[in-house]
Amino acid sequence: MVQGARLESVWSQGLAGSNPVPTAMKVIFLNSWYAKAGDLYYKFIKEQSDKTDIFCLNEIQPELFSKLESLLPNFNGFYSYGRFDITMGFDYGQAVFINENIKTRELGRIDTFRNVYNDIGFALPFELSILNKRIYLINVHGKARPGHKQDTPARIKQSERIIEFLKDKAAPKIVGGDFNLYPETKSVKLFEEAGYKNLISEFKITDTRGKINHELYKDKNIQYFADYCFVSSEIKVKSFDVPNIEVSDHLPLILDFEI
């Protein structure tokens, strides 16, 4: 389902497919780096598709979204376009692919900061209904500039906007993606203070960027953190992993949970 700059608020229920409605679920958050890793990226998505219910992807151009639709025939795809990313030379967008048997409501788009030619991102929220239970899911691509990943007023406001959006929603919540933040920042602590579990901290993850990123920036200060997954207390986490898989300049965040 391709949308323009802003997603409409609608419910989407796919046709009955081969996948059963899940009671235990897996979600993968991944900054896709515009699939610059090539076949390794596509192989990873395809291999994970049989055991994953939701893919939350950043740095997706329209052509890549179309390829992913072909790779993921049993998923409903949702896409929101940002603008041209001059730093990468690609059209920027975000994509979320959800098991076709999960009833899904798009909740618009949270414009967390003012997008400019070299600093593009936003948050995509969804309401999922599984066996009469609801979950709120947000895919985040946070403000990348300045590149030090420390607090700025705009980054603090970004966290506040996401937290405020979910504050009155009485259901389990999952917020994940590339936040472009270091762990010690107030922007991260705000989620913890709001009652969310920081799975990067709880599972003692030491690197979300991986070898590709470290090789690219070996002559500069290597950054080990950017990506996070925050869950409300109602989410029953079965496992959380950030495997050292070289499919992007970010590592995938893989959450298994029960509802």
DRENPA-3360 file (N, C-alpha, C; in nm, 2 decimals, always signed):
BEGIN
1 = MVQGARLE = +0.09/-0.12/+0.00/+0.00/+0.00/+0.00/+0.09/+0.12/+0.00 ~ +0.10/+0.19/-0.11/+0.19/+0.31/-0.12/+0.11/+0.43/-0.09 ~ +0.16/+0.51/+0.00/+0.10/+0.64/+0.04/+0.19/+0.75/+0.00 ~ +0.14/+0.87/+0.01/+0.22/+0.99/-0.02/+0.29/+1.04/+0.10 ~ +0.30/+1.17/+0.12/+0.38/+1.23/+0.23/+0.31/+1.20/+0.36 ~ +0.18/+1.18/+0.36/+0.11/+1.15/+0.49/+0.02/+1.03/+0.47 ~ +0.02/+0.93/+0.56/-0.06/+0.82/+0.55/-0.20/+0.85/+0.60 ~ -0.30/+0.79/+0.53/-0.44/+0.80/+0.58/-0.47/+0.71/+0.69;
9 = SVWSQGLA = -0.56/+0.74/+0.77/-0.60/+0.66/+0.89/-0.71/+0.56/+0.84 ~ -0.67/+0.44/+0.81/-0.77/+0.34/+0.77/-0.73/+0.20/+0.83 ~ -0.83/+0.11/+0.83/-0.81/-0.03/+0.87/-0.78/-0.11/+0.75 ~ -0.68/-0.20/+0.76/-0.65/-0.29/+0.64/-0.66/-0.43/+0.69 ~ -0.74/-0.52/+0.64/-0.75/-0.66/+0.67/-0.72/-0.73/+0.54 ~ -0.61/-0.81/+0.53/-0.58/-0.88/+0.41/-0.67/-1.00/+0.39 ~ -0.67/-1.05/+0.27/-0.74/-1.17/+0.24/-0.68/-1.29/+0.32 ~ -0.76/-1.39/+0.35/-0.71/-1.50/+0.42/-0.59/-1.56/+0.34;
17 = GSNPVPTA = -0.48/-1.57/+0.40/-0.36/-1.62/+0.33/-0.31/-1.75/+0.40 ~ -0.19/-1.79/+0.37/-0.13/-1.91/+0.42/-0.08/-1.90/+0.56 ~ -0.06/-1.77/+0.61/-0.01/-1.75/+0.74/-0.12/-1.75/+0.84 ~ -0.11/-1.83/+0.95/-0.21/-1.82/+1.06/-0.20/-1.69/+1.14 ~ -0.31/-1.65/+1.20/-0.30/-1.53/+1.28/-0.21/-1.56/+1.40 ~ -0.11/-1.49/+1.43/-0.01/-1.53/+1.54/-0.06/-1.49/+1.67 ~ -0.02/-1.56/+1.78/-0.04/-1.53/+1.92/+0.09/-1.49/+1.98 ~ +0.20/-1.55/+1.93/+0.33/-1.50/+1.96/+0.39/-1.44/+1.84;
25 = MKVIFLNS = +0.46/-1.34/+1.85/+0.50/-1.26/+1.73/+0.65/-1.22/+1.73 ~ +0.70/-1.20/+1.61/+0.83/-1.15/+1.59/+0.83/-1.02/+1.50 ~ +0.90/-0.92/+1.55/+0.92/-0.80/+1.47/+1.06/-0.77/+1.45 ~ +1.10/-0.72/+1.33/+1.24/-0.68/+1.30/+1.24/-0.54/+1.27 ~ +1.33/-0.46/+1.33/+1.35/-0.32/+1.30/+1.49/-0.32/+1.23 ~ +1.50/-0.25/+1.12/+1.62/-0.24/+1.04/+1.63/-0.12/+0.96 ~ +1.73/-0.04/+0.98/+1.77/+0.07/+0.88/+1.83/+0.00/+0.76 ~ +1.76/+0.00/+0.65/+1.80/-0.08/+0.53/+1.92/-0.03/+0.45;
33 = WYAKAGDL = +1.96/+0.10/+0.48/+2.07/+0.16/+0.41/+2.05/+0.15/+0.26 ~ +1.92/+0.17/+0.22/+1.88/+0.16/+0.07/+1.93/+0.03/+0.00 ~ +1.94/-0.08/+0.08/+1.98/-0.21/+0.03/+2.11/-0.20/-0.04 ~ +2.20/-0.12/+0.01/+2.34/-0.11/-0.05/+2.42/-0.23/-0.03 ~ +2.38/-0.32/+0.06/+2.45/-0.45/+0.08/+2.41/-0.55/-0.02 ~ +2.31/-0.51/-0.11/+2.28/-0.60/-0.22/+2.21/-0.73/-0.19 ~ +2.26/-0.84/-0.25/+2.20/-0.97/-0.23/+2.20/-1.01/-0.09 ~ +2.29/-0.97/+0.00/+2.29/-1.01/+0.14/+2.17/-0.96/+0.21;
41 = YYKFIKEQ = +2.13/-0.83/+0.17/+2.01/-0.77/+0.23/+1.89/-0.85/+0.19 ~ +1.87/-0.87/+0.06/+1.75/-0.94/+0.01/+1.74/-1.08/+0.06 ~ +1.85/-1.15/+0.07/+1.85/-1.29/+0.13/+1.81/-1.29/+0.27 ~ +1.85/-1.19/+0.35/+1.81/-1.18/+0.49/+1.66/-1.16/+0.50 ~ +1.61/-1.07/+0.43/+1.46/-1.04/+0.43/+1.39/-1.17/+0.39 ~ +1.43/-1.23/+0.29/+1.35/-1.35/+0.24/+1.36/-1.46/+0.34 ~ +1.48/-1.49/+0.40/+1.49/-1.59/+0.49/+1.42/-1.57/+0.62 ~ +1.41/-1.44/+0.66/+1.33/-1.41/+0.78/+1.18/-1.41/+0.76;
49 = SDKTDIFC = +1.14/-1.40/+0.64/+0.99/-1.38/+0.61/+0.91/-1.49/+0.66 ~ +0.96/-1.61/+0.67/+0.87/-1.73/+0.71/+0.85/-1.73/+0.86 ~ +0.94/-1.66/+0.93/+0.93/-1.66/+1.08/+0.92/-1.52/+1.14 ~ +0.88/-1.43/+1.06/+0.86/-1.29/+1.11/+0.72/-1.24/+1.08 ~ +0.66/-1.16/+1.17/+0.53/-1.11/+1.15/+0.53/-0.97/+1.10 ~ +0.63/-0.89/+1.14/+0.64/-0.75/+1.10/+0.78/-0.71/+1.07 ~ +0.80/-0.64/+0.96/+0.93/-0.57/+0.93/+0.91/-0.42/+0.94 ~ +0.99/-0.36/+1.02/+0.99/-0.21/+1.02/+1.12/-0.16/+0.97;
57 = LNEIQPEL = +1.11/-0.09/+0.85/+1.23/-0.06/+0.77/+1.25/+0.09/+0.75 ~ +1.37/+0.13/+0.76/+1.40/+0.27/+0.73/+1.49/+0.28/+0.60 ~ +1.51/+0.40/+0.55/+1.59/+0.42/+0.43/+1.55/+0.33/+0.31 ~ +1.42/+0.36/+0.27/+1.36/+0.28/+0.16/+1.32/+0.37/+0.05 ~ +1.38/+0.36/-0.07/+1.33/+0.44/-0.18/+1.21/+0.36/-0.25 ~ +1.13/+0.43/-0.33/+1.01/+0.37/-0.39/+1.04/+0.24/-0.46 ~ +1.16/+0.24/-0.54/+1.19/+0.12/-0.61/+1.22/+0.00/-0.52 ~ +1.29/+0.03/-0.41/+1.32/-0.08/-0.31/+1.19/-0.13/-0.25;
65 = FSKLESLL = +1.09/-0.04/-0.22/+0.96/-0.09/-0.17/+0.90/-0.18/-0.26 ~ +0.90/-0.16/-0.39/+0.84/-0.25/-0.49/+0.91/-0.38/-0.49 ~ +1.04/-0.39/-0.48/+1.11/-0.51/-0.47/+1.07/-0.59/-0.34 ~ +1.06/-0.52/-0.23/+1.02/-0.59/-0.11/+0.88/-0.64/-0.11 ~ +0.79/-0.57/-0.18/+0.66/-0.62/-0.20/+0.66/-0.76/-0.27 ~ +0.75/-0.77/-0.37/+0.76/-0.90/-0.44/+0.82/-1.01/-0.35 ~ +0.91/-0.97/-0.26/+0.98/-1.07/-0.17/+0.88/-1.11/-0.06 ~ +0.78/-1.03/-0.03/+0.70/-1.05/+0.09/+0.55/-1.06/+0.05;
73 = PNFNGFYS = +0.51/-1.16/-0.03/+0.38/-1.17/-0.08/+0.27/-1.19/+0.02 ~ +0.31/-1.24/+0.14/+0.21/-1.27/+0.24/+0.20/-1.16/+0.35 ~ +0.25/-1.04/+0.31/+0.25/-0.92/+0.40/+0.17/-0.81/+0.33 ~ +0.11/-0.73/+0.41/+0.06/-0.60/+0.36/+0.17/-0.49/+0.38 ~ +0.21/-0.42/+0.27/+0.31/-0.32/+0.28/+0.26/-0.18/+0.29 ~ +0.32/-0.10/+0.38/+0.28/+0.04/+0.40/+0.40/+0.12/+0.38 ~ +0.39/+0.22/+0.30/+0.50/+0.31/+0.26/+0.47/+0.45/+0.28 ~ +0.56/+0.53/+0.33/+0.55/+0.67/+0.34/+0.68/+0.74/+0.29;
81 = YGRFDITM = +0.66/+0.83/+0.19/+0.77/+0.90/+0.13/+0.81/+1.03/+0.21 ~ +0.94/+1.05/+0.22/+0.99/+1.17/+0.29/+1.02/+1.28/+0.19 ~ +1.14/+1.27/+0.13/+1.19/+1.36/+0.03/+1.32/+1.30/-0.02 ~ +1.38/+1.37/-0.12/+1.51/+1.33/-0.17/+1.62/+1.34/-0.06 ~ +1.70/+1.24/-0.04/+1.80/+1.24/+0.06/+1.93/+1.27/-0.01 ~ +1.98/+1.40/+0.00/+2.09/+1.44/-0.08/+2.22/+1.37/-0.03 ~ +2.23/+1.34/+0.10/+2.35/+1.28/+0.15/+2.37/+1.14/+0.10 ~ +2.26/+1.06/+0.06/+2.27/+0.93/+0.01/+2.25/+0.92/-0.14;
89 = GFDYGQAV = +2.18/+1.03/-0.20/+2.15/+1.03/-0.34/+2.03/+0.94/-0.38 ~ +1.94/+0.92/-0.28/+1.82/+0.84/-0.30/+1.70/+0.91/-0.25 ~ +1.58/+0.88/-0.31/+1.45/+0.92/-0.24/+1.44/+0.85/-0.11 ~ +1.40/+0.92/-0.01/+1.39/+0.86/+0.13/+1.25/+0.83/+0.16 ~ +1.23/+0.71/+0.22/+1.10/+0.67/+0.27/+1.11/+0.57/+0.38 ~ +1.00/+0.53/+0.44/+1.00/+0.43/+0.54/+0.89/+0.32/+0.49 ~ +0.92/+0.20/+0.53/+0.82/+0.09/+0.49/+0.80/+0.00/+0.61 ~ +0.68/-0.04/+0.63/+0.64/-0.14/+0.73/+0.56/-0.25/+0.66;
97 = FINENIKT = +0.60/-0.37/+0.68/+0.53/-0.49/+0.62/+0.48/-0.57/+0.74 ~ +0.35/-0.60/+0.73/+0.28/-0.67/+0.84/+0.20/-0.79/+0.78 ~ +0.22/-0.90/+0.85/+0.15/-1.03/+0.82/+0.00/-0.99/+0.77 ~ -0.03/-1.05/+0.66/-0.16/-1.01/+0.60/-0.28/-1.05/+0.68 ~ -0.27/-1.14/+0.78/-0.38/-1.18/+0.87/-0.39/-1.10/+1.00 ~ -0.30/-0.99/+1.01/-0.31/-0.91/+1.12/-0.39/-0.78/+1.08 ~ -0.50/-0.76/+1.15/-0.58/-0.64/+1.12/-0.50/-0.52/+1.16 ~ -0.49/-0.42/+1.07/-0.39/-0.31/+1.08/-0.46/-0.18/+1.05;
105 = RELGRIDT = -0.44/-0.08/+1.14/-0.49/+0.05/+1.12/-0.37/+0.15/+1.12 ~ -0.36/+0.22/+1.01/-0.26/+0.32/+0.99/-0.30/+0.45/+1.07 ~ -0.21/+0.51/+1.14/-0.25/+0.62/+1.23/-0.18/+0.75/+1.18 ~ -0.16/+0.76/+1.06/-0.10/+0.89/+1.00/+0.05/+0.88/+1.01 ~ +0.11/+0.99/+1.04/+0.25/+1.00/+1.05/+0.29/+1.11/+1.15 ~ +0.39/+1.08/+1.23/+0.44/+1.17/+1.33/+0.56/+1.24/+1.28 ~ +0.54/+1.37/+1.24/+0.66/+1.44/+1.19/+0.74/+1.50/+1.31 ~ +0.84/+1.42/+1.35/+0.91/+1.45/+1.47/+1.00/+1.57/+1.47;
113 = FRNVYNDI = +1.04/+1.61/+1.35/+1.12/+1.73/+1.33/+1.11/+1.78/+1.19 ~ +1.16/+1.89/+1.16/+1.14/+1.95/+1.03/+1.25/+1.89/+0.93 ~ +1.19/+1.82/+0.83/+1.28/+1.75/+0.73/+1.35/+1.86/+0.64 ~ +1.48/+1.84/+0.63/+1.55/+1.93/+0.54/+1.63/+1.84/+0.44 ~ +1.71/+1.90/+0.35/+1.77/+1.82/+0.24/+1.87/+1.72/+0.29 ~ +1.93/+1.74/+0.41/+2.03/+1.64/+0.46/+1.99/+1.58/+0.59 ~ +1.87/+1.59/+0.63/+1.83/+1.54/+0.77/+1.68/+1.50/+0.76 ~ +1.66/+1.37/+0.73/+1.52/+1.33/+0.69/+1.48/+1.21/+0.78;
121 = GFALPFEL = +1.36/+1.22/+0.83/+1.31/+1.11/+0.91/+1.17/+1.15/+0.97 ~ +1.11/+1.05/+1.03/+0.98/+1.07/+1.09/+0.94/+0.94/+1.16 ~ +0.82/+0.93/+1.22/+0.77/+0.81/+1.29/+0.64/+0.76/+1.22 ~ +0.63/+0.63/+1.20/+0.51/+0.57/+1.15/+0.44/+0.49/+1.25 ~ +0.32/+0.53/+1.30/+0.25/+0.46/+1.40/+0.14/+0.37/+1.34 ~ +0.11/+0.25/+1.40/+0.01/+0.16/+1.36/-0.06/+0.11/+1.48 ~ -0.19/+0.07/+1.46/-0.26/+0.00/+1.56/-0.30/-0.14/+1.51 ~ -0.25/-0.24/+1.58/-0.27/-0.38/+1.53/-0.38/-0.45/+1.62;
129 = SILNKRIY = -0.46/-0.53/+1.56/-0.56/-0.60/+1.63/-0.54/-0.75/+1.60 ~ -0.51/-0.83/+1.71/-0.48/-0.97/+1.70/-0.56/-1.04/+1.80 ~ -0.66/-1.13/+1.76/-0.74/-1.20/+1.85/-0.81/-1.11/+1.95 ~ -0.86/-1.00/+1.91/-0.93/-0.90/+1.99/-0.84/-0.83/+2.09 ~ -0.71/-0.84/+2.07/-0.61/-0.77/+2.15/-0.55/-0.66/+2.06 ~ -0.52/-0.55/+2.12/-0.46/-0.44/+2.04/-0.32/-0.41/+2.08 ~ -0.24/-0.37/+1.99/-0.10/-0.33/+2.01/-0.07/-0.20/+1.93 ~ +0.00/-0.11/+1.99/+0.05/+0.01/+1.92/+0.19/-0.01/+1.88;
137 = LINVHGKA = +0.23/+0.01/+1.76/+0.36/-0.01/+1.70/+0.40/+0.12/+1.63 ~ +0.53/+0.16/+1.66/+0.58/+0.28/+1.59/+0.72/+0.25/+1.54 ~ +0.74/+0.28/+1.41/+0.87/+0.27/+1.34/+0.93/+0.41/+1.34 ~ +1.05/+0.42/+1.39/+1.11/+0.55/+1.40/+1.24/+0.56/+1.32 ~ +1.26/+0.67/+1.25/+1.39/+0.71/+1.20/+1.41/+0.85/+1.25 ~ +1.50/+0.86/+1.35/+1.52/+0.99/+1.42/+1.62/+1.08/+1.35 ~ +1.62/+1.20/+1.41/+1.70/+1.31/+1.35/+1.85/+1.27/+1.35 ~ +1.91/+1.28/+1.23/+2.05/+1.23/+1.22/+2.15/+1.34/+1.24;
145 = RPGHKQDT = +2.11/+1.47/+1.22/+2.21/+1.58/+1.23/+2.18/+1.66/+1.36 ~ +2.28/+1.70/+1.43/+2.43/+1.68/+1.41/+2.46/+1.53/+1.43 ~ +2.58/+1.49/+1.38/+2.61/+1.35/+1.37/+2.67/+1.29/+1.50 ~ +2.68/+1.37/+1.61/+2.74/+1.33/+1.73/+2.64/+1.24/+1.82 ~ +2.51/+1.24/+1.78/+2.41/+1.15/+1.84/+2.39/+1.19/+1.99 ~ +2.42/+1.31/+2.03/+2.39/+1.36/+2.16/+2.26/+1.44/+2.16 ~ +2.22/+1.48/+2.28/+2.10/+1.56/+2.29/+2.11/+1.69/+2.22 ~ +2.00/+1.73/+2.15/+1.97/+1.86/+2.11/+1.83/+1.89/+2.14;
153 = PARIKQSE = +1.79/+2.02/+2.15/+1.65/+2.05/+2.17/+1.55/+1.98/+2.08 ~ +1.59/+1.97/+1.95/+1.50/+1.90/+1.85/+1.49/+1.75/+1.88 ~ +1.60/+1.69/+1.93/+1.60/+1.54/+1.96/+1.51/+1.52/+2.08 ~ +1.53/+1.60/+2.18/+1.44/+1.59/+2.30/+1.30/+1.61/+2.27 ~ +1.27/+1.70/+2.19/+1.13/+1.73/+2.14/+1.08/+1.61/+2.06 ~ +1.16/+1.54/+1.98/+1.12/+1.43/+1.91/+1.08/+1.32/+2.00 ~ +1.15/+1.29/+2.10/+1.11/+1.18/+2.20/+0.98/+1.22/+2.27 ~ +0.97/+1.35/+2.31/+0.85/+1.39/+2.37/+0.73/+1.38/+2.28;
161 = RIIEFLKD = +0.74/+1.40/+2.16/+0.63/+1.39/+2.06/+0.58/+1.25/+2.05 ~ +0.67/+1.15/+2.04/+0.64/+1.01/+2.03/+0.57/+0.96/+2.16 ~ +0.63/+1.00/+2.27/+0.57/+0.96/+2.40/+0.43/+1.02/+2.42 ~ +0.42/+1.14/+2.38/+0.29/+1.21/+2.40/+0.18/+1.15/+2.31 ~ +0.22/+1.11/+2.18/+0.13/+1.04/+2.09/+0.07/+0.92/+2.15 ~ +0.15/+0.84/+2.23/+0.10/+0.71/+2.28/+0.04/+0.72/+2.42 ~ +0.06/+0.84/+2.48/+0.03/+0.85/+2.63/-0.11/+0.80/+2.67 ~ -0.21/+0.83/+2.59/-0.35/+0.80/+2.63/-0.40/+0.68/+2.56;
169 = KAAPKIVG = -0.31/+0.60/+2.50/-0.35/+0.48/+2.43/-0.34/+0.36/+2.52 ~ -0.45/+0.30/+2.56/-0.45/+0.20/+2.66/-0.43/+0.06/+2.60 ~ -0.31/+0.03/+2.56/-0.28/-0.10/+2.50/-0.13/-0.12/+2.50 ~ -0.08/-0.24/+2.49/+0.07/-0.26/+2.48/+0.13/-0.18/+2.37 ~ +0.25/-0.13/+2.39/+0.32/-0.05/+2.29/+0.46/-0.09/+2.26 ~ +0.50/-0.08/+2.14/+0.63/-0.11/+2.09/+0.68/+0.00/+2.01 ~ +0.80/+0.06/+2.04/+0.85/+0.17/+1.97/+1.00/+0.13/+1.93 ~ +1.03/+0.13/+1.80/+1.17/+0.09/+1.77/+1.21/+0.15/+1.64;
177 = GDFNLYPE = +1.34/+0.14/+1.61/+1.40/+0.19/+1.49/+1.54/+0.26/+1.52 ~ +1.58/+0.34/+1.42/+1.70/+0.41/+1.42/+1.68/+0.55/+1.48 ~ +1.71/+0.57/+1.61/+1.69/+0.69/+1.68/+1.80/+0.79/+1.66 ~ +1.92/+0.74/+1.61/+2.04/+0.83/+1.60/+2.07/+0.89/+1.74 ~ +2.07/+0.81/+1.84/+2.10/+0.86/+1.98/+2.20/+0.77/+2.05 ~ +2.27/+0.83/+2.14/+2.36/+0.75/+2.23/+2.28/+0.71/+2.36 ~ +2.31/+0.60/+2.43/+2.23/+0.55/+2.54/+2.22/+0.65/+2.66 ~ +2.32/+0.73/+2.68/+2.32/+0.82/+2.80/+2.24/+0.95/+2.78;
185 = TKSVKLFE = +2.18/+0.97/+2.66/+2.11/+1.09/+2.63/+1.98/+1.10/+2.71 ~ +1.94/+1.23/+2.73/+1.80/+1.25/+2.79/+1.70/+1.20/+2.70 ~ +1.72/+1.22/+2.57/+1.62/+1.17/+2.47/+1.59/+1.03/+2.48 ~ +1.68/+0.94/+2.52/+1.66/+0.80/+2.55/+1.59/+0.79/+2.69 ~ +1.65/+0.86/+2.78/+1.60/+0.84/+2.92/+1.45/+0.88/+2.93 ~ +1.40/+0.97/+2.85/+1.26/+1.01/+2.85/+1.17/+0.89/+2.83 ~ +1.21/+0.79/+2.75/+1.13/+0.67/+2.73/+1.13/+0.59/+2.86 ~ +1.24/+0.58/+2.92/+1.25/+0.50/+3.04/+1.17/+0.56/+3.15;
193 = EAGYKNLI = +1.18/+0.70/+3.16/+1.10/+0.77/+3.26/+0.95/+0.76/+3.24 ~ +0.91/+0.74/+3.11/+0.77/+0.72/+3.08/+0.72/+0.58/+3.10 ~ +0.81/+0.49/+3.15/+0.77/+0.36/+3.19/+0.80/+0.25/+3.08 ~ +0.87/+0.29/+2.98/+0.91/+0.19/+2.88/+1.03/+0.11/+2.92 ~ +1.04/-0.01/+2.88/+1.16/-0.09/+2.90/+1.25/-0.06/+2.78 ~ +1.38/-0.03/+2.81/+1.48/-0.01/+2.70/+1.55/-0.14/+2.68 ~ +1.51/-0.21/+2.57/+1.57/-0.35/+2.55/+1.71/-0.35/+2.52 ~ +1.76/-0.24/+2.46/+1.91/-0.23/+2.44/+1.98/-0.24/+2.57;
201 = SEFKITDT = +1.93/-0.16/+2.67/+1.99/-0.16/+2.80/+1.97/-0.29/+2.87 ~ +1.84/-0.34/+2.88/+1.81/-0.46/+2.95/+1.88/-0.58/+2.90 ~ +1.90/-0.59/+2.77/+1.97/-0.71/+2.72/+2.12/-0.69/+2.70 ~ +2.17/-0.58/+2.75/+2.31/-0.55/+2.75/+2.37/-0.55/+2.61 ~ +2.30/-0.49/+2.51/+2.35/-0.48/+2.38/+2.47/-0.38/+2.37 ~ +2.58/-0.41/+2.31/+2.69/-0.33/+2.31/+2.72/-0.26/+2.17 ~ +2.64/-0.30/+2.07/+2.67/-0.25/+1.93/+2.54/-0.27/+1.85 ~ +2.49/-0.16/+1.79/+2.38/-0.18/+1.69/+2.42/-0.13/+1.55;
209 = RGKINHEL = +2.55/-0.11/+1.53/+2.59/-0.06/+1.40/+2.67/-0.17/+1.32 ~ +2.75/-0.25/+1.37/+2.81/-0.36/+1.30/+2.94/-0.33/+1.22 ~ +2.99/-0.43/+1.16/+3.12/-0.43/+1.09/+3.12/-0.33/+0.97 ~ +3.01/-0.33/+0.89/+3.01/-0.24/+0.78/+3.03/-0.10/+0.82 ~ +2.95/-0.06/+0.92/+2.96/+0.08/+0.97/+3.10/+0.11/+1.02 ~ +3.16/+0.01/+1.10/+3.29/+0.04/+1.16/+3.40/+0.05/+1.05 ~ +3.39/-0.03/+0.95/+3.48/-0.02/+0.84/+3.47/+0.11/+0.76 ~ +3.35/+0.16/+0.75/+3.32/+0.28/+0.67/+3.39/+0.40/+0.75;
217 = YKDKNIQY = +3.38/+0.39/+0.88/+3.42/+0.51/+0.96/+3.55/+0.48/+1.05 ~ +3.63/+0.38/+1.01/+3.74/+0.34/+1.09/+3.84/+0.45/+1.11 ~ +3.85/+0.55/+1.02/+3.94/+0.67/+1.04/+3.88/+0.78/+1.12 ~ +3.75/+0.76/+1.17/+3.68/+0.86/+1.25/+3.65/+0.79/+1.39 ~ +3.57/+0.86/+1.46/+3.52/+0.81/+1.59/+3.41/+0.71/+1.56 ~ +3.44/+0.58/+1.58/+3.34/+0.47/+1.56/+3.22/+0.49/+1.66 ~ +3.10/+0.48/+1.60/+2.98/+0.49/+1.69/+2.92/+0.36/+1.70 ~ +2.89/+0.31/+1.82/+2.84/+0.18/+1.84/+2.68/+0.17/+1.86;
225 = FADYCFVS = +2.62/+0.29/+1.88/+2.48/+0.29/+1.91/+2.41/+0.39/+1.82 ~ +2.28/+0.35/+1.78/+2.19/+0.44/+1.71/+2.05/+0.39/+1.73 ~ +2.03/+0.26/+1.74/+1.90/+0.19/+1.73/+1.85/+0.14/+1.86 ~ +1.72/+0.15/+1.88/+1.66/+0.11/+2.01/+1.52/+0.04/+1.98 ~ +1.49/-0.03/+2.09/+1.35/-0.09/+2.09/+1.30/-0.06/+2.24 ~ +1.19/+0.01/+2.25/+1.13/+0.04/+2.38/+0.99/-0.03/+2.38 ~ +0.96/-0.10/+2.49/+0.83/-0.17/+2.50/+0.76/-0.13/+2.63 ~ +0.63/-0.12/+2.63/+0.56/-0.10/+2.76/+0.56/-0.23/+2.84;
233 = SEIKVKSF = +0.52/-0.22/+2.97/+0.53/-0.33/+3.06/+0.44/-0.44/+3.02 ~ +0.33/-0.42/+2.94/+0.24/-0.53/+2.91/+0.30/-0.62/+2.80 ~ +0.40/-0.58/+2.73/+0.46/-0.67/+2.63/+0.55/-0.78/+2.70 ~ +0.51/-0.90/+2.67/+0.59/-1.02/+2.73/+0.70/-1.05/+2.63 ~ +0.82/-1.01/+2.67/+0.94/-1.03/+2.58/+0.99/-1.17/+2.60 ~ +0.99/-1.25/+2.49/+1.04/-1.38/+2.49/+1.19/-1.38/+2.46 ~ +1.23/-1.30/+2.37/+1.37/-1.28/+2.34/+1.39/-1.15/+2.26 ~ +1.52/-1.10/+2.27/+1.55/-0.98/+2.20/+1.70/-0.99/+2.16;
241 = DVPNIEVS = +1.73/-0.97/+2.03/+1.86/-1.00/+1.98/+1.90/-0.89/+1.88 ~ +2.03/-0.86/+1.88/+2.09/-0.77/+1.77/+2.20/-0.85/+1.71 ~ +2.17/-0.94/+1.62/+2.28/-1.03/+1.56/+2.37/-0.95/+1.47 ~ +2.50/-1.00/+1.48/+2.60/-0.93/+1.40/+2.59/-0.99/+1.25 ~ +2.49/-0.94/+1.18/+2.46/-0.98/+1.04/+2.49/-0.86/+0.95 ~ +2.57/-0.88/+0.85/+2.62/-0.77/+0.77/+2.52/-0.75/+0.65 ~ +2.41/-0.69/+0.67/+2.31/-0.66/+0.57/+2.29/-0.51/+0.55 ~ +2.35/-0.43/+0.63/+2.33/-0.29/+0.63/+2.45/-0.23/+0.71;
249 = DHLPLILD = +2.45/-0.09/+0.72/+2.54/-0.03/+0.81/+2.48/-0.01/+0.95 ~ +2.36/-0.08/+0.97/+2.30/-0.10/+1.10/+2.27/-0.25/+1.11 ~ +2.27/-0.29/+1.24/+2.23/-0.43/+1.26/+2.08/-0.44/+1.29 ~ +2.02/-0.55/+1.25/+1.88/-0.57/+1.28/+1.85/-0.59/+1.43 ~ +1.74/-0.53/+1.47/+1.69/-0.55/+1.60/+1.57/-0.65/+1.59 ~ +1.58/-0.77/+1.66/+1.48/-0.87/+1.65/+1.42/-0.90/+1.78 ~ +1.29/-0.87/+1.79/+1.21/-0.89/+1.91/+1.10/-1.00/+1.89 ~ +1.11/-1.10/+1.98/+1.01/-1.20/+1.99/+0.92/-1.17/+2.12;
257 = FEI = +0.79/-1.17/+2.10/+0.71/-1.13/+2.22/+0.57/-1.21/+2.21 ~ +0.51/-1.21/+2.32/+0.37/-1.27/+2.33/+0.27/-1.16/+2.36 ~ +0.15/-1.18/+2.32/+0.04/-1.09/+2.35/-0.06/-1.15/+2.44;
% end
